[in-house]
Amino acid sequence: MATAEPKHLKAVALAAVPVVASLVAIETGALIGAAGIDVTSLPPEMQRGLAATTMLGNGFIVTAMLWATWLIDVIDGRLRRAALVGAVGAVLALFGLIHSPFPDGRWIVPWGDALPRATVALAAGYGLMAACCLAFAWRRSGRSGRLGSEP
């Protein structure tokens, strides 16, 4: 069995975040359901917190792999590859394969009627992350206009 290099342990910890969010969303949903609480009767801050936890946990397996891969690439200096991972994350978030805004985790057709603002924001965040990685890769290459090879 392979083990993670010590420098990559941060990526393992980061990968646990969506897994824990999914567990919290499941248990919170079960508790709210068992108590017979109507979620719409909760204060708006509580509703936003539940929605954020649900979105973070939806698609947690893919999200965990994506986040760990991205951080390992950044740690190892593979910024162009990290940018690609960020771009993939943007597309997956836009379609709801990760961070679906729906409690049942269903996917989204981005060109459909009402694309949730949170979905657009998350996709834009992944896109910005990809752009930053590309900018740092370009800067590291000496501003030659070429991104060169990576480790």
C-alpha positions in Angstrom: 0.0 0.0 0.0 1.4 3.4 -1.0 1.6 6.2 1.5 1.5 9.9 0.9 4.7 11.9 1.0 4.8 14.1 4.0 4.7 17.3 1.9 1.4 16.1 0.5 -0.4 15.5 3.8 -2.0 18.9 3.5 -3.7 17.7 0.4 -5.1 14.7 2.3 -6.4 17.0 5.0 -8.0 19.3 2.4 -9.6 16.3 0.7 -11.4 15.5 4.0 -13.3 18.8 4.0 -16.0 17.9 1.5 -16.3 14.4 3.0 -17.0 15.9 6.5 -19.4 18.4 4.9 -21.4 15.6 3.3 -21.6 13.7 6.7 -22.7 16.9 8.5 -25.3 17.6 5.8 -26.7 14.1 6.0 -26.8 14.1 9.8 -28.3 17.6 10.0 -30.9 16.7 7.4 -31.9 13.6 9.4 -32.1 15.6 12.6 -34.2 18.3 11.0 -36.5 15.7 9.5 -36.8 13.8 12.7 -37.7 17.0 14.6 -40.3 17.8 12.0 -38.8 21.2 11.3 -39.7 23.0 8.1 -36.4 24.3 6.8 -38.1 27.4 5.3 -39.2 28.4 8.9 -35.5 28.6 10.0 -33.7 32.0 10.1 -32.2 33.0 6.7 -28.6 32.7 8.1 -29.4 29.1 9.1 -30.9 28.3 5.7 -27.7 29.7 4.0 -25.5 27.6 6.2 -27.4 24.5 5.5 -27.4 25.2 1.7 -23.6 25.9 1.9 -23.0 22.6 3.7 -25.1 20.7 1.3 -23.4 22.2 -1.7 -19.9 21.6 -0.3 -20.9 17.9 0.4 -22.7 17.2 -2.9 -20.3 15.3 -5.2 -17.9 14.9 -2.3 -15.9 12.1 -3.8 -15.0 13.9 -7.0 -14.5 17.2 -5.1 -12.1 15.5 -2.6 -10.1 14.0 -5.5 -10.1 17.3 -7.4 -9.0 19.4 -4.4 -6.2 17.0 -3.4 -5.0 16.8 -7.0 -4.9 20.6 -7.2 -3.0 21.1 -4.0 -0.5 18.4 -4.8 0.1 20.0 -8.2 0.6 23.4 -6.5 3.0 21.9 -3.9 5.0 20.2 -6.6 5.1 23.4 -8.7 3.0 21.9 -11.5 1.0 25.1 -11.9 -0.2 24.6 -15.5 -1.6 21.2 -14.4 -3.1 22.8 -11.3 -4.8 25.4 -13.7 -6.2 22.5 -15.7 -7.6 20.9 -12.6 -9.2 24.3 -11.7 -10.8 24.6 -15.1 -12.2 21.0 -14.8 -13.6 22.0 -11.4 -15.3 25.0 -13.0 -17.0 22.9 -15.6 -18.0 20.2 -13.1 -19.5 22.9 -10.7 -21.3 24.6 -13.6 -23.1 21.3 -14.3 -23.6 20.4 -10.7 -21.5 17.3 -10.8 -19.8 18.8 -7.8 -21.4 21.3 -5.4 -25.0 20.8 -6.7 -27.2 23.3 -5.1 -30.0 20.8 -4.8 -30.5 18.7 -1.7 -30.9 15.6 -3.8 -27.6 16.4 -5.7 -29.2 16.4 -9.1 -27.2 17.8 -12.0 -27.8 21.1 -13.8 -28.2 22.1 -17.4 -26.3 25.5 -17.3 -28.2 26.9 -20.3 -31.5 26.0 -18.6 -34.0 28.4 -17.1 -32.7 29.4 -13.7 -29.0 28.8 -13.0 -28.5 29.3 -9.3 -26.3 32.2 -8.4 -24.2 30.1 -6.0 -23.5 27.7 -8.9 -22.2 30.5 -11.0 -20.1 31.9 -8.1 -18.5 28.5 -7.5 -17.8 27.9 -11.1 -16.3 31.4 -11.3 -14.2 30.7 -8.2 -12.7 27.6 -9.8 -12.1 29.6 -13.0 -10.3 32.3 -11.0 -8.2 29.6 -9.3 -7.2 28.3 -12.7 -6.4 31.8 -14.0 -4.2 32.5 -10.9 -2.3 29.2 -11.4 -1.7 30.1 -15.0 -0.6 33.6 -14.1 1.9 32.3 -11.5 3.2 29.7 -14.0 3.7 32.5 -16.5 5.4 34.7 -13.9 7.7 31.8 -12.9 8.7 31.2 -16.5 10.4 34.6 -16.5 7.7 36.5 -18.4 9.0 35.1 -21.6 5.5 34.5 -23.0 6.1 30.8 -22.9 5.0 28.7 -20.0 7.8 26.2 -20.5 8.0 22.8 -18.9 7.1 22.0 -15.4 8.6 19.6 -12.9 
